[in-house]
Amino acid sequence: MTAEPSPSTGLPRLLAAPPTTGAVGLTEHLRRHGRLSVRSDTLDEVGYSGLTGCGGARFPTAAKISAVLKADKRAVVVGNGCEGEPASHKDRLLLTAFPHLVLDGLAAAAALVRADQAHLVVPGGLDAWAAASDALAERRLAGLDPVKVQLHAAPEGYTASQDSALCQWLSGAPAKPRTVPPYPAVRGVGRRPTLVQNAETLAHLALIVRYGADWFRELGTEHAPGTTLATIGGAVPQPGVYEIEFGAPLAEVIAGAGGQVGPTQALLSGGYLGGWLAADVVSRLTCTPRDLSHAGGALGAGVLFVLPHGTCGLAETARVLRYMASQTAGQCGPCVRGLPALADAFSDLAAHGRDPRTRMRVEYLAEIVAGRGACHHPDGSANLAHSALRVFAGDVRQHETRGPCDASRRPGVLPLPAEPTAGA
């Protein structure tokens, strides 16, 4: 999708059409945007822009920067492009097609927190690594980055992309989330104050530094300004990464990917730590974090997956919960024991049914794992399970009274890197 220019300035938004061959090189990048210049009022501009993190938590970017500055020690900056969410492709697209935009944001972040160390963590595979490596070489020759950027291939595991887990890993420890506080802004890489920002957040930051907060706020709403990237998939004819305006009707966002292919059942919003939304609810929602959250979904990692007719939402949820149980850090009771038990119970509901006690066990396990881990991994899994029971309530009743539906035995449609067994 080609993003429209800003309505009054004509300046580019975040995502122009991805290049057909390779990444946008430095010469073309500078022709489009010019050189980056961080001024004394830049942090105020970032605050007024309303930019929030695009990795899932949606925490205000300026507040994160300010927290690092308050630590009053030499800081570290980390660009988080791990993209551990299997259904998301937005950060990989940015890093492979527009690496200089992300690296500009990393340079701006380093200048704002007065960092002397910078890291960029890219997703697995050669495409993002090659694009980022080539871009860094171009920038070194041009003398663009006062702080040298160290490039890393992302550690494996869903929870490894969490802020504190990345800081642990970059400090030489296993990539496991730790209990907070203290947050990375106070004690991160090498026990130093650390600013961790998602790759998309850095790209937005680079443009706000250049064009200002007023430009950023020309699109979106008062409480959700600007645009965001979303990976739209499932029952749409043109799946892919799209730049969407906050506040746009969710039905129009889906229509931008070609509309729904045939009748649909539900929408998975926010990825595998997000939630299901019923198809009839989608037509009444706008695409803002607040609206999606109030409806029981999430914006999260920017995933919108349209579940096609003829699939079983309970079986799809069971597959995801099995995967999430296999992706824990293995250090907290809710993840070590709770999530495998939840995945087993939900699998029983999807594949066997005929026992109302199974649904009650799912509800009980989802309640007791939430809010008790070192990170939000069990919380998101519990929310996914709760949302599935609510949105697919009719299927739950059918499974309880007549046994599992035929669709529950068909191959799954949600993207997963592997099919872990229950209790893994």
Secondary structure, DSSP 8 states (H G I E B T S, - for coil): ------TTT----S-----SSS---HHHHHHHH------TTHHHHHHHHT-B-SSSS--BHHHHHHHHHHT-S-EEEEEE-----TT--HHHHHHHH-HHHHHHHHHHHHHHHTEEEEEEEE-SSHHHHHHHHHHHHHHHHHT--SS-EEEEE--SSGGGGSHHHHHHHHTTS-S-----SS-TTTS-GGGS-EEEEEHHHHHHHHHHHHH-HHHHHTSB-SSSBSEEEEEEEES-SS-EEEEEETT-BHHHHHHTTT--SS-EEEEEESSTTSEEEEHHHHTT-BSSHHHHHHTT---TTTEEEEEETTS-HHHHHHHHHHHHHHTS-S-SHIIIIIHHHHHHHHHHHHHT---HHHHHHHHHHHHHHTT-SSSSHHHHHHHHHHHHHHHTHHHHHHHHHH---GGGGS---S--S----TT-
